[in-house]
């Protein structure tokens, strides 16, 4: 999980992005972020996620980057990055890095 201010952010392996109020445990929102992908691509799992620049960045085992709002939980954008992803994304020096199965490291601003 990621804790930021008053909220806790969790993304389950099957794609539910859940925002929980830290003090009360109340669920603020729960959204299936995989639903934005094409039907054939929805049978994947979330490999990892990270928060940066006011967004939640999630990566899937079949090679998608999904960007969600930490306020509403809604998907703002998604992108096919090619190769299957094997680990959670990392942010360093203002860039998002993603390691893929074919040992490619992709960097995004």
Beta strands, then each sheet from edge to edge (+ up, - down):
strand 1: 2-4
strand 2: 7-11
strand 3: 16-21
strand 4: 27-32
strand 5: 46-52
strand 6: 55-60
strand 7: 64-69
strand 8: 75-80
strand 9: 90-92
strand 10: 95-99
strand 11: 105-108
sheet 1: 1+ 2- 3+ 4-
sheet 2: 5+ 6- 7+ 8-
sheet 3: 9+ 10- 11+
end
